Amino acid sequence: MTDTLILAIFGPTGSGKSDVAEAFAERVPARLISADAMQAYRGLPILTNQSGYPTEFVGIWDLDREASVGEYAELAHAAVDSALAYGLQPVVVGGTGLYLRSALVDLGLPPAPPPGVRERWEREYARRGADGAHAVLTERDPSAAARVHPNDRRRVVRALELTDVGGSLARSDDRLWSTKMRHPTLIVGLEVPQAVLEDRIDGRTREMFERGVEDEVRAALLQPMSSTASMIFGLREIAELPMAEAQESLARRTKRYASYQRKWMRRIPGLVTVPADRPAGEVADEILEMARSRERLPAGPAG
């Protein structure tokens, strides 16, 4: 296997991404690089399903830190390049699609807006409502507005703040779906039957409560929390609902998110799916053979 091949493992929550990546790392010298936006926060290891296996960018930010795709991409690119320099196999693993792609391609992201810009647009969205804020975006960046639903508050606000620094969400999306990777890359999607996936999600949710996720959330909510950290699944449910209702609500919401991730997975150019309803070691072995033979390898870097 060439030392310039990047391996990326994507799949819906509950598909076993971390287990497969760790099994792969037991077979070859590798550096695991997380592409999970919520696992980047420390203080909620149970809720965000953090593994104890050494992985870059797990638990690196305090809860009051506003997450930035641009900052993450810079860190991820450095980690990938460093792994290659030391002869390690970079393995980018995660379920946040934008983070995964930003680790693999050069999105050409604009500079971060000045402090307070996001908060200002958050207030404007709340004041004007979804349609009013989207109308402002249509005036400032019609291309971005055409790609974002008015009710998608996070992306509308992100698109608006980008207009303040001369950027555009539309241009980032164009690069996002490019097949031109920074390095030759094999992207593997873990495919699990829906019934199996939902059983896994139910089991993992029960285990979270058995491990004390309620105490973890209560402690976290005593700290200052950024708008991005506050989007972590389960915070609201666990804080506001009785345990049984919170568990049911979290499992239901996680299943919806898994369905979204499966749709997102099908949009990734060059992705190769492998069945993952079997032991992680078997999945890792198949991926390893695929990587060694470079079967169905997507396009390399731009010339």
Summary of the structure (lengths in Angstrom):
residues: 303
radius of gyration: 19.5
end to end distance: 22.1
largest distance: 56.6
contacts: 981
relative contact order: 0.19
helix: 50%
strand: 10%
